[in-house]
Amino acid sequence: MSKQIVCRDTTTINEENDNEKDRIFCAILSFMSAGVSNAAITLDFTELPYQPVEGLSYMGITFGFDIGPVPSTDAYYNAGGPGSTIFVQDPSLEGNSDGILALIFDQPVDQLQFGVALNTFAPVTSGFAVRLYDGSDQVIGHYIESTSPLLTWSEGQFTYGGGTLIKRAYIGFNDKVSGRFALDNLTYNPVIPAPGAILLGSIGVGVVSWLRRRRTL
C-alpha cells in the first residue's frame, strides 16, 4: 500500500504561523498593560470632622465646590441633612444647591454611585445633573436624575458602571426648587495600573518590533 503525502505551500504555513504568533504576543501585551480594579470604596461622610469640602483631598478624591465662578466653603463634610432616608443617612455631605460639586479622582474609576437629597417636599423630574469626564477630558455623558419626596426631603440615586473610566465628575442641583442638598454613600471603584504594566507594555512592544525586523515573528 502506498502512502499519500500531501505537501502544503510553505508560504501558507509561514503566514499561519505568523498569525498565531501575533495572537500570542497580543494576548501577552494585553495582559501586561491591563489595569487592576481595586475593591470599591464607600464614603459615608463620618470619616472626617465637620469641614468645608472645597479643596479637600481624601481617599483618592479631591473635592471642589463652586458657586458661580467662585470657590465656596458652603458645602460641608460630616454635616446634617435629611436625617435617615433610603439613599442618604446623616451625617452627609451637605451644601448650597446653587453650587457645583466636583469629584476629581486620583485614579480613574469604573463605577460611581451616590444618593442625593433635596430639601423640598415635591417630586423633582430634574433634581440633579451629573457630567462625567474621562482622563482625556472628553465627556463620557451628561445625566439628569429625578428625586422622589419623602417626609421633608426629596431624594434619588445616581449609578454609573458604563465601562469608560471616569477621571472627573461634576454634580449640579436644582436650585429652583431646593435651597440645600445632601449627598451620601459615595461609592467608587479605582482602577490602578498593574505594577510595572506601563514599563512592561513598552518593553513588549519594542521586543515585538525588533523580532519583526529580524523576521523572527
Phi and psi in degrees as GROMACS dihedral restraints (atoms count N, CA, C in turn):
[ dihedral_restraints ]
;  ai    aj    ak    al  type     phi  dphi    fc
    3     4     5     6     1   -89.9    20    10
    4     5     6     7     1   146.1    20    10
    6     7     8     9     1   -91.8    20    10
    7     8     9    10     1   138.8    20    10
    9    10    11    12     1   -97.2    20    10
   10    11    12    13     1   121.8    20    10
   12    13    14    15     1  -108.1    20    10
   13    14    15    16     1   124.7    20    10
   15    16    17    18     1  -105.7    20    10
   16    17    18    19     1   119.9    20    10
   18    19    20    21     1   -99.1    20    10
   19    20    21    22     1   133.2    20    10
   21    22    23    24     1  -101.3    20    10
   22    23    24    25     1   151.5    20    10
   24    25    26    27     1   -61.1    20    10
   25    26    27    28     1   124.1    20    10
   27    28    29    30     1   -63.7    20    10
   28    29    30    31     1   -28.3    20    10
   30    31    32    33     1   -64.3    20    10
   31    32    33    34     1   -43.0    20    10
   33    34    35    36     1   -63.5    20    10
   34    35    36    37     1   -41.8    20    10
   36    37    38    39     1   -62.9    20    10
   37    38    39    40     1   -44.8    20    10
   39    40    41    42     1   -63.0    20    10
   40    41    42    43     1   -39.1    20    10
   42    43    44    45     1   -64.6    20    10
   43    44    45    46     1   -41.0    20    10
   45    46    47    48     1   -64.2    20    10
   46    47    48    49     1   -41.1    20    10
   48    49    50    51     1   -63.5    20    10
   49    50    51    52     1   -40.4    20    10
   51    52    53    54     1   -61.1    20    10
   52    53    54    55     1   -43.9    20    10
   54    55    56    57     1   -63.9    20    10
   55    56    57    58     1   -40.8    20    10
   57    58    59    60     1   -65.6    20    10
   58    59    60    61     1   -42.3    20    10
   60    61    62    63     1   -64.5    20    10
   61    62    63    64     1   -37.9    20    10
   63    64    65    66     1   -60.3    20    10
   64    65    66    67     1   -44.5    20    10
   66    67    68    69     1   -63.1    20    10
   67    68    69    70     1   -41.0    20    10
   69    70    71    72     1   -64.4    20    10
   70    71    72    73     1   -46.8    20    10
   72    73    74    75     1   -68.9    20    10
   73    74    75    76     1   -35.3    20    10
   75    76    77    78     1   -63.2    20    10
   76    77    78    79     1   -40.3    20    10
   78    79    80    81     1   -64.7    20    10
   79    80    81    82     1   -41.0    20    10
   81    82    83    84     1   -63.5    20    10
   82    83    84    85     1   -46.0    20    10
   84    85    86    87     1   -64.5    20    10
   85    86    87    88     1   -38.4    20    10
   87    88    89    90     1   -63.2    20    10
   88    89    90    91     1   -41.1    20    10
   90    91    92    93     1   -64.2    20    10
   91    92    93    94     1   -42.2    20    10
   93    94    95    96     1   -67.1    20    10
   94    95    96    97     1   -31.6    20    10
   96    97    98    99     1   -98.1    20    10
   97    98    99   100     1     2.2    20    10
   99   100   101   102     1   -70.2    20    10
  100   101   102   103     1   148.6    20    10
  102   103   104   105     1   -88.5    20    10
  103   104   105   106     1   165.7    20    10
  105   106   107   108     1  -111.8    20    10
  106   107   108   109     1   123.4    20    10
  108   109   110   111     1   -89.4    20    10
  109   110   111   112     1   116.9    20    10
  111   112   113   114     1   -75.9    20    10
  112   113   114   115     1   172.3    20    10
  114   115   116   117     1   -66.2    20    10
  115   116   117   118     1   145.0    20    10
  117   118   119   120     1   -63.0    20    10
  118   119   120   121     1   145.4    20    10
  120   121   122   123     1  -109.5    20    10
  121   122   123   124     1   136.2    20    10
  123   124   125   126     1  -123.3    20    10
  124   125   126   127     1   126.4    20    10
  126   127   128   129     1  -102.3    20    10
  127   128   129   130     1   124.6    20    10
  129   130   131   132     1  -106.9    20    10
  130   131   132   133     1     8.1    20    10
  132   133   134   135     1    66.5    20    10
  133   134   135   136     1    24.6    20    10
  135   136   137   138     1  -101.4    20    10
  136   137   138   139     1    -5.7    20    10
  138   139   140   141     1   -72.7    20    10
  139   140   141   142     1   -28.9    20    10
  141   142   143   144     1  -124.7    20    10
  142   143   144   145     1   159.8    20    10
  144   145   146   147     1   -66.5    20    10
  145   146   147   148     1   163.6    20    10
  147   148   149   150     1   -56.9    20    10
  148   149   150   151     1   124.7    20    10
  150   151   152   153     1  -169.6    20    10
  151   152   153   154     1   156.7    20    10
  153   154   155   156     1   -62.9    20    10
  154   155   156   157     1   145.3    20    10
  156   157   158   159     1   -88.9    20    10
  157   158   159   160     1   -15.9    20    10
  159   160   161   162     1   -57.1    20    10
  160   161   162   163     1   118.6    20    10
  162   163   164   165     1    80.3    20    10
  163   164   165   166     1     2.0    20    10
  165   166   167   168     1   -78.7    20    10
  166   167   168   169     1   132.6    20    10
  168   169   170   171     1  -116.8    20    10
  169   170   171   172     1   129.1    20    10
  171   172   173   174     1  -160.2    20    10
  172   173   174   175     1   133.5    20    10
  174   175   176   177     1    52.1    20    10
  175   176   177   178     1    43.4    20    10
  177   178   179   180     1    82.6    20    10
  178   179   180   181     1    10.0    20    10
  180   181   182   183     1  -126.6    20    10
  181   182   183   184     1   137.2    20    10
  183   184   185   186     1  -108.3    20    10
  184   185   186   187     1   123.0    20    10
  186   187   188   189     1   -90.8    20    10
  187   188   189   190     1   146.5    20    10
  189   190   191   192     1  -134.9    20    10
  190   191   192   193     1   151.4    20    10
  192   193   194   195     1  -147.6    20    10
  193   194   195   196     1   117.3    20    10
  195   196   197   198     1  -120.8    20    10
  196   197   198   199     1   141.0    20    10
  198   199   200   201     1  -114.2    20    10
  199   200   201   202     1   113.2    20    10
  201   202   203   204     1    66.4    20    10
  202   203   204   205     1  -138.4    20    10
  204   205   206   207     1   -89.7    20    10
  205   206   207   208     1     5.1    20    10
  207   208   209   210     1  -110.9    20    10
  208   209   210   211     1   129.1    20    10
  210   211   212   213     1   -57.8    20    10
  211   212   213   214     1   140.0    20    10
  213   214   215   216     1  -129.0    20    10
  214   215   216   217     1   149.0    20    10
  216   217   218   219     1   -96.7    20    10
  217   218   219   220     1    10.3    20    10
  219   220   221   222     1   -90.1    20    10
  220   221   222   223     1    45.1    20    10
  222   223   224   225     1  -149.5    20    10
  223   224   225   226     1   130.9    20    10
  225   226   227   228     1  -130.1    20    10
  226   227   228   229     1   138.8    20    10
  228   229   230   231     1   -78.8    20    10
  229   230   231   232     1   142.3    20    10
  231   232   233   234     1    59.5    20    10
  232   233   234   235     1    50.1    20    10
  234   235   236   237     1  -114.5    20    10
  235   236   237   238     1   170.8    20    10
  237   238   239   240     1   -88.9    20    10
  238   239   240   241     1   142.5    20    10
  240   241   242   243     1  -140.9    20    10
  241   242   243   244     1  -119.2    20    10
  243   244   245   246     1   -83.8    20    10
  244   245   246   247     1    -2.4    20    10
  246   247   248   249     1    93.5    20    10
  247   248   249   250     1  -122.3    20    10
  249   250   251   252     1  -123.6    20    10
  250   251   252   253     1   111.8    20    10
  252   253   254   255     1  -118.5    20    10
  253   254   255   256     1  -165.4    20    10
  255   256   257   258     1   -70.6    20    10
  256   257   258   259     1   -46.2    20    10
  258   259   260   261     1  -105.1    20    10
  259   260   261   262     1   -13.6    20    10
  261   262   263   264     1  -130.2    20    10
  262   263   264   265     1   126.9    20    10
  264   265   266   267     1  -130.3    20    10
  265   266   267   268     1   120.2    20    10
  267   268   269   270     1   -63.8    20    10
  268   269   270   271     1   149.2    20    10
  270   271   272   273     1   -70.7    20    10
  271   272   273   274     1   157.2    20    10
  273   274   275   276     1  -143.6    20    10
  274   275   276   277     1  -175.6    20    10
  276   277   278   279     1   -92.0    20    10
  277   278   279   280     1   112.3    20    10
  279   280   281   282     1  -119.2    20    10
  280   281   282   283     1   140.8    20    10
  282   283   284   285     1  -163.7    20    10
  283   284   285   286     1  -174.9    20    10
  285   286   287   288     1   -79.0    20    10
  286   287   288   289     1   127.1    20    10
  288   289   290   291     1   -67.7    20    10
  289   290   291   292     1   -12.4    20    10
  291   292   293   294     1   -71.2    20    10
  292   293   294   295     1   -16.1    20    10
  294   295   296   297     1   -92.6    20    10
  295   296   297   298     1   169.6    20    10
  297   298   299   300     1  -114.8    20    10
  298   299   300   301     1   124.7    20    10
  300   301   302   303     1   -95.5    20    10
  301   302   303   304     1   127.8    20    10
  303   304   305   306     1  -109.6    20    10
  304   305   306   307     1   139.5    20    10
  306   307   308   309     1  -121.9    20    10
  307   308   309   310     1   112.2    20    10
  309   310   311   312     1  -109.3    20    10
  310   311   312   313     1   118.1    20    10
  312   313   314   315     1   -93.0    20    10
  313   314   315   316     1   133.8    20    10
  315   316   317   318     1   -61.7    20    10
  316   317   318   319     1   -43.5    20    10
  318   319   320   321     1  -118.5    20    10
  319   320   321   322     1   142.0    20    10
  321   322   323   324     1   -57.2    20    10
  322   323   324   325     1   150.3    20    10
  324   325   326   327     1  -120.8    20    10
  325   326   327   328     1   147.4    20    10
  327   328   329   330     1  -104.5    20    10
  328   329   330   331     1    -2.7    20    10
  330   331   332   333     1  -140.9    20    10
  331   332   333   334     1   145.3    20    10
  333   334   335   336     1  -150.2    20    10
  334   335   336   337     1   130.8    20    10
  336   337   338   339     1  -149.7    20    10
  337   338   339   340     1   143.8    20    10
  339   340   341   342     1  -164.6    20    10
  340   341   342   343     1   158.2    20    10
  342   343   344   345     1  -103.2    20    10
  343   344   345   346     1   149.3    20    10
  345   346   347   348     1  -132.7    20    10
  346   347   348   349     1   136.2    20    10
  348   349   350   351     1  -124.5    20    10
  349   350   351   352     1   141.3    20    10
  351   352   353   354     1  -117.5    20    10
  352   353   354   355     1   141.3    20    10
  354   355   356   357     1   -83.4    20    10
  355   356   357   358     1    70.7    20    10
  357   358   359   360     1  -141.3    20    10
  358   359   360   361     1   150.8    20    10
  360   361   362   363     1   -83.3    20    10
  361   362   363   364     1   -12.3    20    10
  363   364   365   366     1   -92.6    20    10
  364   365   366   367     1   152.2    20    10
  366   367   368   369     1   -70.4    20    10
  367   368   369   370     1   139.6    20    10
  369   370   371   372     1  -124.1    20    10
  370   371   372   373     1   114.5    20    10
  372   373   374   375     1   -64.4    20    10
  373   374   375   376     1   -42.1    20    10
  375   376   377   378     1  -112.2    20    10
  376   377   378   379     1    72.5    20    10
  378   379   380   381     1   -73.5    20    10
  379   380   381   382     1   -42.6    20    10
  381   382   383   384     1  -154.7    20    10
  382   383   384   385     1   157.4    20    10
  384   385   386   387     1  -124.4    20    10
  385   386   387   388     1   145.6    20    10
  387   388   389   390     1  -129.9    20    10
  388   389   390   391     1   127.9    20    10
  390   391   392   393     1  -118.7    20    10
  391   392   393   394     1   128.5    20    10
  393   394   395   396     1  -112.7    20    10
  394   395   396   397     1   142.0    20    10
  396   397   398   399     1  -126.9    20    10
  397   398   399   400     1   148.4    20    10
  399   400   401   402     1   -91.5    20    10
  400   401   402   403     1  -173.4    20    10
  402   403   404   405     1   -70.3    20    10
  403   404   405   406     1   -12.7    20    10
  405   406   407   408     1  -100.9    20    10
  406   407   408   409     1    14.1    20    10
  408   409   410   411     1    64.6    20    10
  409   410   411   412     1    23.4    20    10
  411   412   413   414     1   -90.7    20    10
  412   413   414   415     1   140.2    20    10
  414   415   416   417     1   -71.3    20    10
  415   416   417   418     1   123.9    20    10
  417   418   419   420     1   -79.4    20    10
  418   419   420   421     1   -42.8    20    10
  420   421   422   423     1  -179.9    20    10
  421   422   423   424     1   160.6    20    10
  423   424   425   426     1  -122.9    20    10
  424   425   426   427     1   123.7    20    10
  426   427   428   429     1  -123.4    20    10
  427   428   429   430     1   134.3    20    10
  429   430   431   432     1  -110.1    20    10
  430   431   432   433     1   125.0    20    10
  432   433   434   435     1  -117.0    20    10
  433   434   435   436     1   141.9    20    10
  435   436   437   438     1   -94.3    20    10
  436   437   438   439     1   162.7    20    10
  438   439   440   441     1  -128.4    20    10
  439   440   441   442     1   151.8    20    10
  441   442   443   444     1  -116.7    20    10
  442   443   444   445     1   140.4    20    10
  444   445   446   447     1   -76.1    20    10
  445   446   447   448     1   145.2    20    10
  447   448   449   450     1  -115.0    20    10
  448   449   450   451     1  -135.7    20    10
  450   451   452   453     1   -75.4    20    10
  451   452   453   454     1   -52.2    20    10
  453   454   455   456     1  -125.9    20    10
  454   455   456   457     1   -12.7    20    10
  456   457   458   459     1  -129.6    20    10
  457   458   459   460     1   159.2    20    10
  459   460   461   462     1  -113.8    20    10
  460   461   462   463     1   131.5    20    10
  462   463   464   465     1  -133.0    20    10
  463   464   465   466     1   160.8    20    10
  465   466   467   468     1  -155.9    20    10
  466   467   468   469     1   178.5    20    10
  468   469   470   471     1  -136.1    20    10
  469   470   471   472     1   142.5    20    10
  471   472   473   474     1  -110.9    20    10
  472   473   474   475     1   135.9    20    10
  474   475   476   477     1  -137.9    20    10
  475   476   477   478     1   130.4    20    10
  477   478   479   480     1  -131.7    20    10
  478   479   480   481     1   133.7    20    10
  480   481   482   483     1  -152.5    20    10
  481   482   483   484     1    46.8    20    10
  483   484   485   486     1   -82.9    20    10
  484   485   486   487     1    -1.6    20    10
  486   487   488   489     1   102.1    20    10
  487   488   489   490     1   -49.3    20    10
  489   490   491   492     1   -68.6    20    10
  490   491   492   493     1   131.9    20    10
  492   493   494   495     1   -73.1    20    10
  493   494   495   496     1   138.1    20    10
  495   496   497   498     1   -97.0    20    10
  496   497   498   499     1   131.4    20    10
  498   499   500   501     1  -105.8    20    10
  499   500   501   502     1   -34.5    20    10
  501   502   503   504     1  -140.3    20    10
  502   503   504   505     1   147.2    20    10
  504   505   506   507     1  -135.4    20    10
  505   506   507   508     1   138.7    20    10
  507   508   509   510     1  -124.3    20    10
  508   509   510   511     1   131.9    20    10
  510   511   512   513     1  -123.5    20    10
  511   512   513   514     1   123.9    20    10
  513   514   515   516     1  -115.8    20    10
  514   515   516   517     1   153.5    20    10
  516   517   518   519     1  -123.5    20    10
  517   518   519   520     1   150.2    20    10
  519   520   521   522     1   -75.8    20    10
  520   521   522   523     1    95.4    20    10
  522   523   524   525     1   -80.8    20    10
  523   524   525   526     1    -2.5    20    10
  525   526   527   528     1   -76.2    20    10
  526   527   528   529     1   -26.7    20    10
  528   529   530   531     1  -116.8    20    10
  529   530   531   532     1    -8.9    20    10
  531   532   533   534     1  -143.7    20    10
  532   533   534   535     1   135.4    20    10
  534   535   536   537     1   -89.2    20    10
  535   536   537   538     1   -25.5    20    10
  537   538   539   540     1  -134.2    20    10
  538   539   540   541     1   153.9    20    10
  540   541   542   543     1  -129.3    20    10
  541   542   543   544     1   161.5    20    10
  543   544   545   546     1  -136.4    20    10
  544   545   546   547     1   138.0    20    10
  546   547   548   549     1  -125.9    20    10
  547   548   549   550     1   138.0    20    10
  549   550   551   552     1  -150.5    20    10
  550   551   552   553     1   167.9    20    10
  552   553   554   555     1    51.7    20    10
  553   554   555   556     1    54.4    20    10
  555   556   557   558     1   -77.5    20    10
  556   557   558   559     1   111.4    20    10
  558   559   560   561     1  -116.7    20    10
  559   560   561   562     1   132.0    20    10
  561   562   563   564     1  -148.7    20    10
  562   563   564   565     1   156.4    20    10
  564   565   566   567     1  -127.4    20    10
  565   566   567   568     1    97.4    20    10
  567   568   569   570     1   -67.6    20    10
  568   569   570   571     1   143.4    20    10
  570   571   572   573     1  -114.4    20    10
  571   572   573   574     1   111.5    20    10
  573   574   575   576     1  -108.1    20    10
  574   575   576   577     1   132.4    20    10
  576   577   578   579     1   -55.5    20    10
  577   578   579   580     1   138.9    20    10
  579   580   581   582     1   -59.4    20    10
  580   581   582   583     1   148.7    20    10
  582   583   584   585     1   -54.0    20    10
  583   584   585   586     1   123.1    20    10
  585   586   587   588     1    73.4    20    10
  586   587   588   589     1    10.4    20    10
  588   589   590   591     1   -62.3    20    10
  589   590   591   592     1   -43.9    20    10
  591   592   593   594     1   -65.1    20    10
  592   593   594   595     1   -45.1    20    10
  594   595   596   597     1   -64.6    20    10
  595   596   597   598     1   -45.3    20    10
  597   598   599   600     1   -64.2    20    10
  598   599   600   601     1   -39.3    20    10
  600   601   602   603     1   -62.5    20    10
  601   602   603   604     1   -41.7    20    10
  603   604   605   606     1   -64.3    20    10
  604   605   606   607     1   -44.0    20    10
  606   607   608   609     1   -61.8    20    10
  607   608   609   610     1   -42.5    20    10
  609   610   611   612     1   -61.4    20    10
  610   611   612   613     1   -43.4    20    10
  612   613   614   615     1   -61.5    20    10
  613   614   615   616     1   -41.3    20    10
  615   616   617   618     1   -63.4    20    10
  616   617   618   619     1   -41.4    20    10
  618   619   620   621     1   -64.1    20    10
  619   620   621   622     1   -43.7    20    10
  621   622   623   624     1   -60.6    20    10
  622   623   624   625     1   -44.4    20    10
  624   625   626   627     1   -62.5    20    10
  625   626   627   628     1   -42.5    20    10
  627   628   629   630     1   -64.1    20    10
  628   629   630   631     1   -43.9    20    10
  630   631   632   633     1   -65.9    20    10
  631   632   633   634     1   -35.6    20    10
  633   634   635   636     1   -64.1    20    10
  634   635   636   637     1   -41.2    20    10
  636   637   638   639     1   -62.3    20    10
  637   638   639   640     1   -33.0    20    10
  639   640   641   642     1   -85.9    20    10
  640   641   642   643     1     0.6    20    10
  642   643   644   645     1    60.7    20    10
  643   644   645   646     1    28.0    20    10
  645   646   647   648     1   -76.1    20    10
  646   647   648   649     1   -34.8    20    10
